[in-house]
Amino acid sequence: MSFKALVIEDGPQRAHIRDLTRDDLPNSGDVLVRVDWSGINYKDALAVTGKGKIIRGDLPFVPGIDLAGTILESSNPEFPDGSSFVSTGWGVGEATWGGYSRIQRLSSRGLVPLPEGLTTRDSMIIGTAGFTAMLSLQAIQTHGLPKNAGEILVTGATGGVGSFSVLLLSKAGYPVTAMTGKAAAHEYLRSLGASEIISRDVLSSGAHRPLDKARWAGCIDSVGAGALEATLSQTMRHGVVAACGLAAGPELNTTVFPFILRGVRLIGIDSNTCPHPERRAAWKELAIVASEFDLTSLATTIDLEAVPQACEQILAGGIQGRYLVDLRNTDL
């Protein structure tokens, strides 16, 4: 019995749809799953287009770092046949085959049982982007930033991580300033809870001096480069900055002054290898958010064939929210 998958191979047409069988799947892994939904993250866009060295496995390769669906066969009693799961990180879609396949074989170590009240569809609207945003919010809370400390900046606010960061921060009671280069997205950002919106040009050129006028109590930054440099120079005393992305690049030119003169705390967010207790706790919190907010406004649903084009749009900055990939209509 065959099924559809998006496969990366050598050649001029890097990514294309192929018919696979279970014999084509990796031999390693203790669960066989049916994938109903996946998503597209920045890493996925780099992997599919070949514009970043994301794939660490041999070609041919099936990308897709997020997936959710149903367990078909399992040797792990924690994931019985017929149960629902969500999977993000742990090298899936980078080192091992990922979610752009109707059927996949995985290691259960990377799976999370689908939290009560959360659908597999909503879990993939959330995906790595929403999961990363939740970890960033929890870092800000853990490091004691009070809700009345001042404005929390969200850079790259119309992207997946940015959109969820605005939503989660506002629902947690923090005042949010959203940074974007898209004038048409202001209403969208205000609907998520942004109280103020600034142009990305304000920060993208970097810091004017090692310590600029303090403006931000904290930040969730998915952009990196000049925006993060400028944000650090403008963060208030004892502020918290969660760094979780590099949409503008990996470079960071800064000084120690924000850290030793203002006590600014720069916290790195790694959603890929987040330990299981924290991972499951974050997903339980995300299930609560999904029950209180209609996530549909954050998602554009596409089929598997549209993934390569969507990846190009993500890298060009032409997407608002998240791409949700529907695999339910692929042939079995």
N, C-alpha and C positions, 0 to 999 in steps of 0.2 A: 504494500500500500504506500503510495507516494504522497508528499505534501510539499508546499511551497516554502522557499527560503530565499533571503537576499544573501548572495554569496560574493565575497571579494576574491578576485583571482588576478593573476598577472595578465597584462594585455591592455589594449587601448580602451576597452570598455571594462573599467575596474569593477563596478558593482552591477550585478544583474540577477534576475529571478531565475532560480533553478528548481527543478523537481528533484527532491531527495527522498530516500527511504531511510528507515531506521538503521540500516547497515552502514549508511554514510555518516552517522553521528559519531562523535568521539566515544571511545571505549570506556574512558574513565567517567566516574560519576555514579552515585547510588540511587538517583531518582530519574525517572523518565516523566516528562511533563508535557501537557498541552498548553501552548501559549495563546491566550486570548487577546492580550493587550501588551503593547510595548510603548516606548516613547523615544524622543530624540533629544539628546543632550549635546552640549558643545563638543565633548569628546567623541560622541557618535558621528557628528558632522565631520570632524577631522579624520576619523577612521574611514568613513565611507568615501570621502572625496580624495583621500590620500594626501591631504595638506598638513598632516601632523603624524608623527611617529607614535601612534596609539597602539596598533596591533602588535603584540609580542609573540603571537603564535604563528605557525607556518600557514602558508596559503595552500589550498583554498581555506577561507575563513568566514564564519558567520558572525557579524558584529551585533551590537545592541546590548548596552550595559544594564538596561532595565527590562524586566518582564514580570508578568503576573498571569496566573491561570490555575490549572488543576493538575494535581498529581495523578499520573496514570499508573505508574509502577514504582514501588519504593521498598528499600530494605531498612529504612529508618522508621521505627515506630512513632516517632514524633511527627512524621509526615505521612499519614496513612493514605492509601489509595482513595481518590475521590475528594480529598481535602484541597482547600484553596491556599495559595501562597503568594508572596510578593518577594522579588529578588532585586537587589541593587548592590553594586560594588563587588568586592572580593575578586576582582580581575575578570569577571564575566564580561564578555564582549571586548576584552583586551588580550588576556592570556589564554582564555578558554572560550569556546563558542558561546554566542549570546542569543538575544531575544528575537532577532529577526528571522525566526523559523517557527512554523506552526507546531512542530514537535522538537523537543530538545532534551538532551541528557545532561544533567548537572550534578554537582556535589551538593548535598543537602546542608553543608556547613554554611553556605551563603544564603539560605532561605530563611524567611520569617513567616510563620503562620499568619494568614490574613487576619488582622484584628477584627473583633466583633464590631459590626456596624459599618465596616468599610467594604465597598465593592472592589472587585479587581479593576474595573474601569477607573474608578476614582483613584485607586492606588497608583495607576500609571499616569493620570493627570498630575499627581503629586510627584512621583518618580524620584530620581536622584536630586532633581532641582528642589522640590519641596522638602525632601529629607535633609538636604544640605542647609536650607533656610531654617529648618527647625533646630538643627544642631547649632547653628549660629545664634539663634535667639536664646537657646539654653546656655550657651557660653556667656552671652551678655548678662543673663540672669544669675548664673553661677558666680560670676565675678562681681556681683553686688551693685550693678548699675541701677539706681532707683528710677522709677517711672517719671519723677518730677525733675530729673537731672538736666533735661534739655532735649533738643531735637536729636533724633537718631537718623543719620543719613543712610540711604540705600543707593548705591551706585548701580548702573546698568539695570535700572528699575523695571524696564519692560520685558527683560529676559525671563527665563523660567525661574532662576534663583531669585532674581530681583522682585518679580511679581509676588512670589510666595513670601519673601522677606517683608515687603510692604504689608501684605495681608496679616501675617503672623504677628509682626510688631504692633500693628494697630489694634488687633484683637487682644493683645496682651496689655494694652493701655499706654504704650509709648507714643509720643508725637513723632510723626515720620515725615522727613523731607526726601522726596524721590528725585534722583538725577536721571535725566534722559535727554537724548538728542532728537526725540520725536515729538514735534509740536502737536501732532494729531492724537497723541496718547495721553494727554492730560486728563481728560474725562475718565478714561480707563483707570488711571492711577488713583484718581480721587475716589472711584468706586471701590477700590481695594483698601482705602483708608489713608491715603497720603494727605497730609494737611498743607504741605507746601511742595512746589515743584521747581527745580532749578535746571538750567541747561548744562549739559555735560561740558560745554566750553569753559564753564567757570572753573573746573578742576582739571581738565584733561591735559593741560600744559605743564602741570606739576606745581610744586611749591615755589612761591616767590622768595621766600627766605626760610631758614631752618625752623623758625617758630613764627607762624603767621598769627593773626588775631584769632583767638579761640572762638569756635563757632559750634562745634558738634560735641554732644555728650557721648556719642558712640557712632558706630557705623557697621553695616554689613556690606562688604566690598567683594564683588564678583568680577571686577574689571582689572585691578592691578595697575602697574606702570604709573603714569603721571597722576591719575586720579587717586590712587592709594597714597602716593607721596604727598600730594596736596592735603588730603584728608588727615594724615598723621600730623602735619604741621598746624592744622586748624582744630585739633581735638582738645577739648577742655581737660583740666586737671583730673587725673584718675579716670579718664574716659576709657572705653573698651571698644576696640576695633577688631571685628572678626573678618579675617581674610580667607576667602573660599573660592577664588577664581582668577583667571588671567585673560579675560576677553580682549584686553588691549595690549597684552604682552606680559612676560614673566619678570621683566626688569624692575628693580626698585632702587632708586637713588634717594637716600635719605641720610639723616644724621642720628646720633643718639640723643639729641636734645629733647625731642618729645617724650622720651622714656625716662631720662634722668632729671629733667627740670619740671615736667608736668606729671610724671608717673603714668603716662599713657600705657595701656596694656594692649599689645598686638597678639591676638590669639589665632593660631592656624586651625582651620577646619578641614579634616580629612574624612569625608563620608565613605570612602572606598573601603577602608579597613577599620571602621568604627566598631568597637567591641560589641558583642551581642547584647549584654544587658542594656547599654545605652541605646543601641539600635532598636531594640524592641520597645523600650520606653518611649522613644521618639515616635515610633509608628503608632503607638496607642494614643499619643497626643494628637497626631495628625488625623487619626480616625475621628476624634472629637471635633476637630476643625471641619472635617468633611461633612459631619452631621449637622453643622450649624451654618455652613456657607455652601451655596451652589457653585461647585468648581467648574461647571460647564463653561462659564465665561472666560476661564483661563486656558481653554483648550481649542485647538483646531484639529479635527479628526481627519486622518488620511489613511489610505490603504498601503500595503507593502510596496507596491509599484511606485508610489510617489515619494518614497523615502530619499532617493538620491537628490531629487530636485529640492526637497525640503531642506536637506543638509546644506546645499549651496546657499539657500536663502538665510539660514541661520548664520553662516559664516559672513554673509554680506550685511548682517544686522537687520534683516527684513522680516522679523517675526516678533509678534507680541504674545507673550504667554508661552504656552507649551504646544508642541505637536504630539498628538495622541495617535498611535499606530494601531489600527484595528486589523487583527489577523484572523478573526472568526470566519470570514468569508473565503479564506484561502482553501483550495481543494485538499481534501484528505484522501 
